[in-house]
Amino acid sequence: MESPPIAFDIAKNSSAYAVGTNNGEIVIRTFQLEDEKNEDELEGIMLNIESNEGRSTSKNYKYFYRGAYAKASSDEIKSVYTKRQTLQEYEKYFKQFDYRSALLESIKTNHPEIVLTVLEELVQRNVLTLAISHLEPDQLLFLMDFVKSRVSNPKYSKMMLEVSSLLIDMYSCVIGLNKEVDKSFKELKDILEKEYELEAGLIALKGMIEAVKSAALITQCSQLTSLSKKKKKKKKKKK
């Protein structure tokens, strides 16, 4: 507007306004209401649906019979499916804080590495005593069979000796009440005694080897000393 406005008015529904200028001109402006915009958008959607009636979409019958090698269109969204990791039985018991069942289930896997991992986790959580306490006779025999079979293996001996010590301390009071349990403890005792004798023999052998090495070193030093003395005497004679 080149001339200054001298009058202004707006419609009751706010759809238009008018401005009167100094030179007698009237300027009228209209604009679209929100309801009309929504109606226009709805009409556009309906037209789009009518134009796509022949296309295969996820909501019609033809979509699911396109074939396994049909390519996705640009307006389709691809969802990524992540396979849920299944937990082992002993892992489920760990999540439930049922440490005794977790230990027994790990032994049932027949994988010593898994059992060793479970025992180390129990030690880390400071619940090993809780896991092997109040065992039924069949559960106790099951655990002791595993301990007896692995206590001689250097890879597992350290952990098995710790478990054996706890079993003896906790279940020595029930010796004499169950013949199978008594037999299992006697077998464990015999195995531990053999391991102790073997360990003592190895330590004694190690000490003997160290003594022989020391004697050989002393002899070698004395020989070198005598050779050096002989060389010095020869030098003196030459002079």
Sequence and secondary structure as in RCSB ss.txt:
>XXXX:A:sequence
MESPPIAFDIAKNSSAYAVGTNNGEIVIRTFQLEDEKNEDELEGIMLNIESNEGRSTSKNYKYFYRGAYAKASSD
EIKSVYTKRQTLQEYEKYFKQFDYRSALLESIKTNHPEIVLTVLEELVQRNVLTLAISHLEPDQLLFLMDFVKSR
VSNPKYSKMMLEVSSLLIDMYSCVIGLNKEVDKSFKELKDILEKEYELEAGLIALKGMIEAVKSAALITQCSQLT
SLSKKKKKKKKKKK
>XXXX:A:secstr
  S EEEEEE TTSSEEEEEETTS EEEEE   HHHHHHHHHHHHHHHHHHTTTS  TTSGGGGGS TT    TT
             HHHHHHHTT HHHHHHHHHHTT HHHHHHHHHHHHHTT HHHHTSS  HHHHHHHHHHHHHH
TTSTTTHHHHHHHHHHHHHHHGGGTTS HHHHHHHHHHHHHHHHHHHHHHHHHHHHHHHHHHHHHHHHHHHHHHH
HHHHHHHHHHHHH 
